[in-house]
């Protein structure tokens, strides 16, 4: 019975709101973090709402030619 609750919770977390997953976060230049974004970052979206955040840097990164 415990495994059923675990599966239900997992499905609920991955299918909730605007949760896009770590691949999309990383592809858009962000990092998935648990809890809060660190100093110099902002919340861009969620990797797994509401626990894991997709944080991006406040300063734009410079592309090398």
PQR file with spaces between the fields and no chain letter, atoms N, CA, C, O and H, PARSE charges and radii, in Angstrom:
ATOM       1  N    UNK     1       0.818   -1.189    0.000 -0.4000 1.5000
ATOM       2  CA   UNK     1       0.000    0.000    0.000 -0.0000 2.0000
ATOM       3  C    UNK     1       0.869    1.262    0.000  0.5500 1.7000
ATOM       4  O    UNK     1       0.492    2.271   -0.596 -0.5500 1.4000
ATOM       5  N    UNK     2       2.022    1.211    0.662 -0.4000 1.5000
ATOM       6  CA   UNK     2       2.904    2.382    0.697 -0.0000 2.0000
ATOM       7  C    UNK     2       3.403    2.741   -0.694  0.5500 1.7000
ATOM       8  O    UNK     2       3.542    3.919   -1.023 -0.5500 1.4000
ATOM       9  H    UNK     2       2.328    0.392    1.147  0.4000 1.0000
ATOM      10  N    UNK     3       3.673    1.727   -1.511 -0.4000 1.5000
ATOM      11  CA   UNK     3       4.186    1.987   -2.857 -0.0000 2.0000
ATOM      12  C    UNK     3       3.139    2.719   -3.694  0.5500 1.7000
ATOM      13  O    UNK     3       3.494    3.554   -4.525 -0.5500 1.4000
ATOM      14  H    UNK     3       3.560    0.770   -1.244  0.4000 1.0000
ATOM      15  N    UNK     4       1.866    2.421   -3.489 -0.4000 1.5000
ATOM      16  CA   UNK     4       0.811    3.124   -4.209 -0.0000 2.0000
ATOM      17  C    UNK     4       0.764    4.596   -3.841  0.5500 1.7000
ATOM      18  O    UNK     4       0.567    5.447   -4.708 -0.5500 1.4000
ATOM      19  H    UNK     4       1.578    1.743   -2.813  0.4000 1.0000
ATOM      20  N    UNK     5       0.943    4.905   -2.565 -0.4000 1.5000
ATOM      21  CA   UNK     5       0.981    6.306   -2.128 -0.0000 2.0000
ATOM      22  C    UNK     5       2.192    7.020   -2.721  0.5500 1.7000
ATOM      23  O    UNK     5       2.090    8.175   -3.137 -0.5500 1.4000
ATOM      24  H    UNK     5       1.104    4.213   -1.860  0.4000 1.0000
ATOM      25  N    UNK     6       3.322    6.347   -2.761 -0.4000 1.5000
ATOM      26  CA   UNK     6       4.527    6.935   -3.341 -0.0000 2.0000
ATOM      27  C    UNK     6       4.321    7.249   -4.820  0.5500 1.7000
ATOM      28  O    UNK     6       4.694    8.324   -5.290 -0.5500 1.4000
ATOM      29  H    UNK     6       3.405    5.410   -2.423  0.4000 1.0000
ATOM      30  N    UNK     7       3.730    6.315   -5.544 -0.4000 1.5000
ATOM      31  CA   UNK     7       3.465    6.527   -6.968 -0.0000 2.0000
ATOM      32  C    UNK     7       2.485    7.679   -7.164  0.5500 1.7000
ATOM      33  O    UNK     7       2.681    8.510   -8.051 -0.5500 1.4000
ATOM      34  H    UNK     7       3.427    5.442   -5.162  0.4000 1.0000
ATOM      35  N    UNK     8       1.448    7.737   -6.359 -0.4000 1.5000
ATOM      36  CA   UNK     8       0.472    8.817   -6.450 -0.0000 2.0000
ATOM      37  C    UNK     8       1.117   10.176   -6.182  0.5500 1.7000
ATOM      38  O    UNK     8       0.851   11.136   -6.905 -0.5500 1.4000
ATOM      39  H    UNK     8       1.290    7.062   -5.639  0.4000 1.0000
ATOM      40  N    UNK     9       1.948   10.270   -5.166 -0.4000 1.5000
ATOM      41  CA   UNK     9       2.632   11.527   -4.848 -0.0000 2.0000
ATOM      42  C    UNK     9       3.575   11.911   -5.980  0.5500 1.7000
ATOM      43  O    UNK     9       3.625   13.079   -6.368 -0.5500 1.4000
ATOM      44  H    UNK     9       2.164    9.490   -4.578  0.4000 1.0000
ATOM      45  N    UNK    10       4.317   10.960   -6.512 -0.4000 1.5000
ATOM      46  CA   UNK    10       5.244   11.235   -7.610 -0.0000 2.0000
ATOM      47  C    UNK    10       4.502   11.759   -8.837  0.5500 1.7000
ATOM      48  O    UNK    10       4.935   12.735   -9.449 -0.5500 1.4000
ATOM      49  H    UNK    10       4.277   10.012   -6.197  0.4000 1.0000
ATOM      50  N    UNK    11       3.407   11.132   -9.195 -0.4000 1.5000
ATOM      51  CA   UNK    11       2.621   11.573  -10.348 -0.0000 2.0000
ATOM      52  C    UNK    11       2.056   12.972  -10.106  0.5500 1.7000
ATOM      53  O    UNK    11       2.046   13.804  -11.013 -0.5500 1.4000
ATOM      54  H    UNK    11       3.055   10.339   -8.698  0.4000 1.0000
ATOM      55  N    UNK    12       1.594   13.228   -8.902 -0.4000 1.5000
ATOM      56  CA   UNK    12       1.052   14.534   -8.573 -0.0000 2.0000
ATOM      57  C    UNK    12       2.118   15.619   -8.681  0.5500 1.7000
ATOM      58  O    UNK    12       1.842   16.701   -9.198 -0.5500 1.4000
ATOM      59  H    UNK    12       1.602   12.553   -8.165  0.4000 1.0000
ATOM      60  N    UNK    13       3.316   15.352   -8.206 -0.4000 1.5000
ATOM      61  CA   UNK    13       4.385   16.353   -8.270 -0.0000 2.0000
ATOM      62  C    UNK    13       4.846   16.615   -9.699  0.5500 1.7000
ATOM      63  O    UNK    13       5.114   17.761  -10.058 -0.5500 1.4000
ATOM      64  H    UNK    13       3.540   14.473   -7.786  0.4000 1.0000
ATOM      65  N    UNK    14       4.940   15.585  -10.507 -0.4000 1.5000
ATOM      66  CA   UNK    14       5.443   15.767  -11.860 -0.0000 2.0000
ATOM      67  C    UNK    14       4.389   16.315  -12.804  0.5500 1.7000
ATOM      68  O    UNK    14       4.740   16.836  -13.862 -0.5500 1.4000
ATOM      69  H    UNK    14       4.722   14.654  -10.215  0.4000 1.0000
ATOM      70  N    UNK    15       3.120   16.219  -12.466 -0.4000 1.5000
ATOM      71  CA   UNK    15       2.053   16.658  -13.353 -0.0000 2.0000
ATOM      72  C    UNK    15       1.353   17.904  -12.840  0.5500 1.7000
ATOM      73  O    UNK    15       0.242   18.193  -13.285 -0.5500 1.4000
ATOM      74  H    UNK    15       2.834   15.795  -11.607  0.4000 1.0000
ATOM      75  N    UNK    16       1.938   18.640  -11.943 -0.4000 1.5000
ATOM      76  CA   UNK    16       1.281   19.759  -11.298 -0.0000 2.0000
ATOM      77  C    UNK    16       1.719   21.081  -11.909  0.5500 1.7000
ATOM      78  O    UNK    16       2.916   21.320  -12.066 -0.5500 1.4000
ATOM      79  H    UNK    16       2.841   18.406  -11.581  0.4000 1.0000
ATOM      80  N    UNK    17       0.778   21.934  -12.253 -0.4000 1.5000
ATOM      81  CA   UNK    17       1.065   23.297  -12.669 -0.0000 2.0000
ATOM      82  C    UNK    17       1.999   23.411  -13.858  0.5500 1.7000
ATOM      83  O    UNK    17       1.826   22.728  -14.868 -0.5500 1.4000
ATOM      84  H    UNK    17      -0.195   21.740  -12.125  0.4000 1.0000
ATOM      85  N    UNK    18       2.998   24.286  -13.730 -0.4000 1.5000
ATOM      86  CA   UNK    18       3.930   24.559  -14.818 -0.0000 2.0000
ATOM      87  C    UNK    18       5.251   23.846  -14.601  0.5500 1.7000
ATOM      88  O    UNK    18       6.307   24.377  -14.946 -0.5500 1.4000
ATOM      89  H    UNK    18       3.139   24.840  -12.910  0.4000 1.0000
ATOM      90  N    UNK    19       5.206   22.676  -14.045 -0.4000 1.5000
ATOM      91  CA   UNK    19       6.428   21.904  -13.827 -0.0000 2.0000
ATOM      92  C    UNK    19       6.914   21.354  -15.158  0.5500 1.7000
ATOM      93  O    UNK    19       6.213   20.580  -15.809 -0.5500 1.4000
ATOM      94  H    UNK    19       4.349   22.244  -13.765  0.4000 1.0000
ATOM      95  N    UNK    20       8.108   21.751  -15.559 -0.4000 1.5000
ATOM      96  CA   UNK    20       8.616   21.363  -16.866 -0.0000 2.0000
ATOM      97  C    UNK    20       9.723   20.332  -16.798  0.5500 1.7000
ATOM      98  O    UNK    20       9.991   19.669  -17.800 -0.5500 1.4000
ATOM      99  H    UNK    20       8.678   22.380  -15.030  0.4000 1.0000
ATOM     100  N    UNK    21      10.357   20.175  -15.693 -0.4000 1.5000
ATOM     101  CA   UNK    21      11.431   19.202  -15.572 -0.0000 2.0000
ATOM     102  C    UNK    21      12.805   19.822  -15.761  0.5500 1.7000
ATOM     103  O    UNK    21      12.932   20.926  -16.292 -0.5500 1.4000
ATOM     104  H    UNK    21      10.139   20.713  -14.879  0.4000 1.0000
ATOM     105  N    UNK    22      13.826   19.110  -15.328 -0.4000 1.5000
ATOM     106  CA   UNK    22      15.188   19.646  -15.357 -0.0000 2.0000
ATOM     107  C    UNK    22      15.756   19.826  -16.753  0.5500 1.7000
ATOM     108  O    UNK    22      16.586   20.711  -16.959 -0.5500 1.4000
ATOM     109  H    UNK    22      13.724   18.213  -14.897  0.4000 1.0000
ATOM     110  N    UNK    23      15.337   19.018  -17.721 -0.4000 1.5000
ATOM     111  CA   UNK    23      15.894   19.138  -19.071 -0.0000 2.0000
ATOM     112  C    UNK    23      15.564   20.493  -19.695  0.5500 1.7000
ATOM     113  O    UNK    23      16.436   21.136  -20.278 -0.5500 1.4000
ATOM     114  H    UNK    23      14.662   18.300  -17.553  0.4000 1.0000
ATOM     115  N    UNK    24      14.319   20.923  -19.577 -0.4000 1.5000
ATOM     116  CA   UNK    24      13.923   22.206  -20.153 -0.0000 2.0000
ATOM     117  C    UNK    24      14.588   23.346  -19.391  0.5500 1.7000
ATOM     118  O    UNK    24      15.008   24.331  -19.999 -0.5500 1.4000
ATOM     119  H    UNK    24      13.610   20.400  -19.103  0.4000 1.0000
ATOM     120  N    UNK    25      14.689   23.226  -18.079 -0.4000 1.5000
ATOM     121  CA   UNK    25      15.348   24.258  -17.272 -0.0000 2.0000
ATOM     122  C    UNK    25      16.807   24.412  -17.699  0.5500 1.7000
ATOM     123  O    UNK    25      17.268   25.529  -17.934 -0.5500 1.4000
ATOM     124  H    UNK    25      14.347   22.426  -17.585  0.4000 1.0000
ATOM     125  N    UNK    26      17.528   23.310  -17.800 -0.4000 1.5000
ATOM     126  CA   UNK    26      18.937   23.356  -18.195 -0.0000 2.0000
ATOM     127  C    UNK    26      19.098   23.857  -19.622  0.5500 1.7000
ATOM     128  O    UNK    26      20.037   24.597  -19.917 -0.5500 1.4000
ATOM     129  H    UNK    26      17.154   22.403  -17.609  0.4000 1.0000
ATOM     130  N    UNK    27      18.203   23.465  -20.500 -0.4000 1.5000
ATOM     131  CA   UNK    27      18.277   23.887  -21.897 -0.0000 2.0000
ATOM     132  C    UNK    27      18.110   25.407  -22.029  0.5500 1.7000
ATOM     133  O    UNK    27      18.703   26.025  -22.913 -0.5500 1.4000
ATOM     134  H    UNK    27      17.441   22.864  -20.261  0.4000 1.0000
ATOM     135  N    UNK    28      17.308   25.998  -21.155 -0.4000 1.5000
ATOM     136  CA   UNK    28      17.073   27.439  -21.190 -0.0000 2.0000
ATOM     137  C    UNK    28      18.080   28.206  -20.335  0.5500 1.7000
ATOM     138  O    UNK    28      17.902   29.403  -20.106 -0.5500 1.4000
ATOM     139  H    UNK    28      16.826   25.496  -20.437  0.4000 1.0000
ATOM     140  N    UNK    29      19.122   27.547  -19.863 -0.4000 1.5000
ATOM     141  CA   UNK    29      20.174   28.223  -19.115 -0.0000 2.0000
ATOM     142  C    UNK    29      19.954   28.326  -17.622  0.5500 1.7000
ATOM     143  O    UNK    29      20.593   29.148  -16.965 -0.5500 1.4000
ATOM     144  H    UNK    29      19.266   26.575  -20.049  0.4000 1.0000
ATOM     145  N    UNK    30      19.084   27.529  -17.077 -0.4000 1.5000
ATOM     146  CA   UNK    30      18.814   27.565  -15.648 -0.0000 2.0000
ATOM     147  C    UNK    30      19.349   26.340  -14.937  0.5500 1.7000
ATOM     148  O    UNK    30      19.846   25.403  -15.563 -0.5500 1.4000
ATOM     149  H    UNK    30      18.565   26.861  -17.611  0.4000 1.0000
ATOM     150  N    UNK    31      19.239   26.364  -13.614 -0.4000 1.5000
ATOM     151  CA   UNK    31      19.634   25.242  -12.774 -0.0000 2.0000
ATOM     152  C    UNK    31      18.494   24.911  -11.827  0.5500 1.7000
ATOM     153  O    UNK    31      17.861   25.809  -11.272 -0.5500 1.4000
ATOM     154  H    UNK    31      18.835   27.125  -13.107  0.4000 1.0000
ATOM     155  N    UNK    32      18.233   23.634  -11.643 -0.4000 1.5000
ATOM     156  CA   UNK    32      17.205   23.209  -10.696 -0.0000 2.0000
ATOM     157  C    UNK    32      17.788   23.241   -9.290  0.5500 1.7000
ATOM     158  O    UNK    32      18.863   22.696   -9.039 -0.5500 1.4000
ATOM     159  H    UNK    32      18.747   22.905  -12.094  0.4000 1.0000
ATOM     160  N    UNK    33      17.070   23.885   -8.378 -0.4000 1.5000
ATOM     161  CA   UNK    33      17.508   23.988   -6.987 -0.0000 2.0000
ATOM     162  C    UNK    33      16.344   23.661   -6.056  0.5500 1.7000
ATOM     163  O    UNK    33      15.186   23.955   -6.355 -0.5500 1.4000
ATOM     164  H    UNK    33      16.196   24.328   -8.582  0.4000 1.0000
ATOM     165  N    UNK    34      16.671   23.056   -4.940 -0.4000 1.5000
ATOM     166  CA   UNK    34      15.662   22.734   -3.932 -0.0000 2.0000
ATOM     167  C    UNK    34      15.584   23.886   -2.939  0.5500 1.7000
ATOM     168  O    UNK    34      16.604   24.355   -2.435 -0.5500 1.4000
ATOM     169  H    UNK    34      17.611   22.817   -4.697  0.4000 1.0000
ATOM     170  N    UNK    35      14.366   24.335   -2.663 -0.4000 1.5000
ATOM     171  CA   UNK    35      14.165   25.363   -1.641 -0.0000 2.0000
ATOM     172  C    UNK    35      14.142   26.764   -2.195  0.5500 1.7000
ATOM     173  O    UNK    35      13.073   27.291   -2.502 -0.5500 1.4000
ATOM     174  H    UNK    35      13.537   23.954   -3.072  0.4000 1.0000
ATOM     175  N    UNK    36      15.310   27.385   -2.330 -0.4000 1.5000
ATOM     176  CA   UNK    36      15.401   28.772   -2.771 -0.0000 2.0000
ATOM     177  C    UNK    36      16.515   28.942   -3.792  0.5500 1.7000
ATOM     178  O    UNK    36      17.479   28.176   -3.816 -0.5500 1.4000
ATOM     179  H    UNK    36      16.179   26.957   -2.080  0.4000 1.0000
ATOM     180  N    UNK    37      16.367   29.955   -4.631 -0.4000 1.5000
ATOM     181  CA   UNK    37      17.451   30.318   -5.533 -0.0000 2.0000
ATOM     182  C    UNK    37      18.533   31.019   -4.712  0.5500 1.7000
ATOM     183  O    UNK    37      18.233   31.670   -3.711 -0.5500 1.4000
ATOM     184  H    UNK    37      15.584   30.577   -4.611  0.4000 1.0000
ATOM     185  N    UNK    38      19.781   30.888   -5.132 -0.4000 1.5000
ATOM     186  CA   UNK    38      20.877   31.532   -4.404 -0.0000 2.0000
ATOM     187  C    UNK    38      20.978   33.001   -4.802  0.5500 1.7000
ATOM     188  O    UNK    38      20.303   33.452   -5.727 -0.5500 1.4000
ATOM     189  H    UNK    38      20.025   30.360   -5.946  0.4000 1.0000
ATOM     190  N    UNK    39      21.813   33.727   -4.105 -0.4000 1.5000
ATOM     191  CA   UNK    39      22.018   35.144   -4.383 -0.0000 2.0000
ATOM     192  C    UNK    39      22.498   35.328   -5.818  0.5500 1.7000
ATOM     193  O    UNK    39      23.389   34.614   -6.280 -0.5500 1.4000
ATOM     194  H    UNK    39      22.361   33.361   -3.353  0.4000 1.0000
ATOM     195  N    UNK    40      21.903   36.286   -6.517 -0.4000 1.5000
ATOM     196  CA   UNK    40      22.262   36.539   -7.904 -0.0000 2.0000
ATOM     197  C    UNK    40      21.441   35.743   -8.896  0.5500 1.7000
ATOM     198  O    UNK    40      21.720   35.782  -10.094 -0.5500 1.4000
ATOM     199  H    UNK    40      21.179   36.866   -6.142  0.4000 1.0000
ATOM     200  N    UNK    41      20.426   35.015   -8.423 -0.4000 1.5000
ATOM     201  CA   UNK    41      19.552   34.238   -9.290 -0.0000 2.0000
ATOM     202  C    UNK    41      18.095   34.629   -9.037  0.5500 1.7000
ATOM     203  O    UNK    41      17.759   35.190   -7.994 -0.5500 1.4000
ATOM     204  H    UNK    41      20.199   34.983   -7.450  0.4000 1.0000
ATOM     205  N    UNK    42      17.245   34.321  -10.007 -0.4000 1.5000
ATOM     206  CA   UNK    42      15.809   34.540   -9.848 -0.0000 2.0000
ATOM     207  C    UNK    42      15.047   33.291  -10.266  0.5500 1.7000
ATOM     208  O    UNK    42      15.567   32.453  -11.004 -0.5500 1.4000
ATOM     209  H    UNK    42      17.518   33.864  -10.854  0.4000 1.0000
ATOM     210  N    UNK    43      13.817   33.172   -9.793 -0.4000 1.5000
ATOM     211  CA   UNK    43      12.968   32.034  -10.118 -0.0000 2.0000
ATOM     212  C    UNK    43      12.417   32.223  -11.527  0.5500 1.7000
ATOM     213  O    UNK    43      11.653   33.156  -11.773 -0.5500 1.4000
ATOM     214  H    UNK    43      13.394   33.853   -9.195  0.4000 1.0000
ATOM     215  N    UNK    44      12.796   31.348  -12.452 -0.4000 1.5000
ATOM     216  CA   UNK    44      12.333   31.437  -13.837 -0.0000 2.0000
ATOM     217  C    UNK    44      11.088   30.579  -14.055  0.5500 1.7000
ATOM     218  O    UNK    44      10.161   30.995  -14.749 -0.5500 1.4000
ATOM     219  H    UNK    44      13.417   30.589  -12.252  0.4000 1.0000
ATOM     220  N    UNK    45      11.066   29.402  -13.474 -0.4000 1.5000
ATOM     221  CA   UNK    45       9.943   28.468  -13.568 -0.0000 2.0000
ATOM     222  C    UNK    45      10.182   27.384  -12.532  0.5500 1.7000
ATOM     223  O    UNK    45      11.031   27.546  -11.655 -0.5500 1.4000
ATOM     224  H    UNK    45      11.819   29.064  -12.910  0.4000 1.0000
ATOM     225  N    UNK    46       9.459   26.296  -12.616 -0.4000 1.5000
ATOM     226  CA   UNK    46       9.633   25.179  -11.695 -0.0000 2.0000
ATOM     227  C    UNK    46      10.111   23.953  -12.447  0.5500 1.7000
ATOM     228  O    UNK    46       9.655   23.676  -13.556 -0.5500 1.4000
ATOM     229  H    UNK    46       8.769   26.164  -13.329  0.4000 1.0000
ATOM     230  N    UNK    47      11.038   23.215  -11.836 -0.4000 1.5000
ATOM     231  CA   UNK    47      11.409   21.903  -12.365 -0.0000 2.0000
ATOM     232  C    UNK    47      10.358   20.896  -11.922  0.5500 1.7000
ATOM     233  O    UNK    47       9.859   20.123  -12.740 -0.5500 1.4000
ATOM     234  H    UNK    47      11.409   23.440  -10.935  0.4000 1.0000
ATOM     235  N    UNK    48      10.020   20.894  -10.643 -0.4000 1.5000
ATOM     236  CA   UNK    48       8.939   20.102  -10.080 -0.0000 2.0000
ATOM     237  C    UNK    48       8.267   20.976   -9.033  0.5500 1.7000
ATOM     238  O    UNK    48       8.774   21.130   -7.922 -0.5500 1.4000
ATOM     239  H    UNK    48      10.425   21.521   -9.979  0.4000 1.0000
ATOM     240  N    UNK    49       7.124   21.546   -9.393 -0.4000 1.5000
ATOM     241  CA   UNK    49       6.423   22.483   -8.533 -0.0000 2.0000
ATOM     242  C    UNK    49       5.878   21.784   -7.306  0.5500 1.7000
ATOM     243  O    UNK    49       5.409   20.656   -7.456 -0.5500 1.4000
ATOM     244  H    UNK    49       6.713   21.421  -10.296  0.4000 1.0000
ATOM     245  N    UNK    50       5.892   22.328   -6.141 -0.4000 1.5000
ATOM     246  CA   UNK    50       6.461   23.598   -5.700 -0.0000 2.0000
ATOM     247  C    UNK    50       7.804   23.436   -5.010  0.5500 1.7000
ATOM     248  O    UNK    50       8.291   24.378   -4.387 -0.5500 1.4000
ATOM     249  H    UNK    50       6.272   23.244   -6.020  0.4000 1.0000
ATOM     250  N    UNK    51       8.410   22.262   -5.109 -0.4000 1.5000
ATOM     251  CA   UNK    51       9.599   21.963   -4.308 -0.0000 2.0000
ATOM     252  C    UNK    51      10.893   22.341   -5.006  0.5500 1.7000
ATOM     253  O    UNK    51      11.759   22.965   -4.393 -0.5500 1.4000
ATOM     254  H    UNK    51       8.014   21.497   -5.616  0.4000 1.0000
ATOM     255  N    UNK    52      11.046   21.981   -6.265 -0.4000 1.5000
ATOM     256  CA   UNK    52      12.305   22.192   -6.972 -0.0000 2.0000
ATOM     257  C    UNK    52      12.133   23.327   -7.969  0.5500 1.7000
ATOM     258  O    UNK    52      11.304   23.259   -8.877 -0.5500 1.4000
ATOM     259  H    UNK    52      10.343   21.474   -6.763  0.4000 1.0000
ATOM     260  N    UNK    53      12.930   24.368   -7.784 -0.4000 1.5000
ATOM     261  CA   UNK    53      12.829   25.582   -8.581 -0.0000 2.0000
ATOM     262  C    UNK    53      13.825   25.572   -9.729  0.5500 1.7000
ATOM     263  O    UNK    53      14.883   24.949   -9.637 -0.5500 1.4000
ATOM     264  H    UNK    53      13.603   24.423   -7.047  0.4000 1.0000
ATOM     265  N    UNK    54      13.486   26.263  -10.810 -0.4000 1.5000
ATOM     266  CA   UNK    54      14.416   26.491  -11.916 -0.0000 2.0000
ATOM     267  C    UNK    54      14.915   27.922  -11.770  0.5500 1.7000
ATOM     268  O    UNK    54      14.163   28.870  -11.997 -0.5500 1.4000
ATOM     269  H    UNK    54      12.627   26.769  -10.885  0.4000 1.0000
ATOM     270  N    UNK    55      16.175   28.080  -11.394 -0.4000 1.5000
ATOM     271  CA   UNK    55      16.749   29.396  -11.128 -0.0000 2.0000
ATOM     272  C    UNK    55      17.690   29.796  -12.256  0.5500 1.7000
ATOM     273  O    UNK    55      18.457   28.980  -12.768 -0.5500 1.4000
ATOM     274  H    UNK    55      16.786   27.310  -11.209  0.4000 1.0000
ATOM     275  N    UNK    56      17.615   31.076  -12.633 -0.4000 1.5000
ATOM     276  CA   UNK    56      18.503   31.613  -13.663 -0.0000 2.0000
ATOM     277  C    UNK    56      19.287   32.772  -13.090  0.5500 1.7000
ATOM     278  O    UNK    56      18.841   33.442  -12.158 -0.5500 1.4000
ATOM     279  H    UNK    56      16.992   31.739  -12.217  0.4000 1.0000
ATOM     280  N    UNK    57      20.453   33.002  -13.651 -0.4000 1.5000
ATOM     281  CA   UNK    57      21.331   34.075  -13.206 -0.0000 2.0000
ATOM     282  C    UNK    57      20.734   35.426  -13.576  0.5500 1.7000
ATOM     283  O    UNK    57      20.133   35.572  -14.640 -0.5500 1.4000
ATOM     284  H    UNK    57      20.815   32.458  -14.407  0.4000 1.0000
ATOM     285  N    UNK    58      20.897   36.419  -12.695 -0.4000 1.5000
ATOM     286  CA   UNK    58      20.421   37.766  -12.974 -0.0000 2.0000
ATOM     287  C    UNK    58      21.229   38.431  -14.075  0.5500 1.7000
ATOM     288  O    UNK    58      20.678   39.178  -14.883 -0.5500 1.4000
ATOM     289  H    UNK    58      21.384   36.301  -11.830  0.4000 1.0000
ATOM     290  N    UNK    59      22.533   38.169  -14.118 -0.4000 1.5000
ATOM     291  CA   UNK    59      23.380   38.771  -15.138 -0.0000 2.0000
ATOM     292  C    UNK    59      23.443   37.859  -16.358  0.5500 1.7000
ATOM     293  O    UNK    59      23.628   36.650  -16.215 -0.5500 1.4000
ATOM     294  H    UNK    59      22.981   37.562  -13.461  0.4000 1.0000
ATOM     295  N    UNK    60      23.291   38.424  -17.556 -0.4000 1.5000
ATOM     296  CA   UNK    60      23.348   37.582  -18.753 -0.0000 2.0000
ATOM     297  C    UNK    60      24.762   37.051  -18.974  0.5500 1.7000
ATOM     298  O    UNK    60      25.749   37.737  -18.706 -0.5500 1.4000
ATOM     299  H    UNK    60      23.141   39.406  -17.672  0.4000 1.0000
ATOM     300  N    UNK    61      24.837   35.827  -19.462 -0.4000 1.5000
ATOM     301  CA   UNK    61      26.136   35.230  -19.740 -0.0000 2.0000
ATOM     302  C    UNK    61      26.615   35.704  -21.104  0.5500 1.7000
ATOM     303  O    UNK    61      25.813   35.901  -22.016 -0.5500 1.4000
ATOM     304  H    UNK    61      24.036   35.270  -19.679  0.4000 1.0000
ATOM     305  N    UNK    62      27.909   35.886  -21.239 -0.4000 1.5000
ATOM     306  CA   UNK    62      28.485   36.371  -22.483 -0.0000 2.0000
ATOM     307  C    UNK    62      28.870   35.198  -23.352  0.5500 1.7000
ATOM     308  O    UNK    62      29.555   34.280  -22.900 -0.5500 1.4000
ATOM     309  H    UNK    62      28.561   35.726  -20.498  0.4000 1.0000
ATOM     310  N    UNK    63      28.435   35.224  -24.595 -0.4000 1.5000
ATOM     311  CA   UNK    63      28.763   34.149  -25.522 -0.0000 2.0000
ATOM     312  C    UNK    63      30.103   34.443  -26.168  0.5500 1.7000
ATOM     313  O    UNK    63      30.354   35.564  -26.610 -0.5500 1.4000
ATOM     314  H    UNK    63      27.879   35.970  -24.962  0.4000 1.0000
ATOM     315  N    UNK    64      30.970   33.433  -26.224 -0.4000 1.5000
ATOM     316  CA   UNK    64      32.270   33.601  -26.864 -0.0000 2.0000
ATOM     317  C    UNK    64      32.154   33.275  -28.346  0.5500 1.7000
ATOM     318  O    UNK    64      31.473   32.320  -28.721 -0.5500 1.4000
ATOM     319  H    UNK    64      30.767   32.522  -25.865  0.4000 1.0000
ATOM     320  N    UNK    65      32.810   34.059  -29.187 -0.4000 1.5000
ATOM     321  CA   UNK    65      32.785   33.809  -30.632 -0.0000 2.0000
ATOM     322  C    UNK    65      33.920   32.925  -31.043  0.5500 1.7000
ATOM     323  O    UNK    65      34.059   32.607  -32.224 -0.5500 1.4000
ATOM     324  H    UNK    65      33.362   34.835  -28.882  0.4000 1.0000
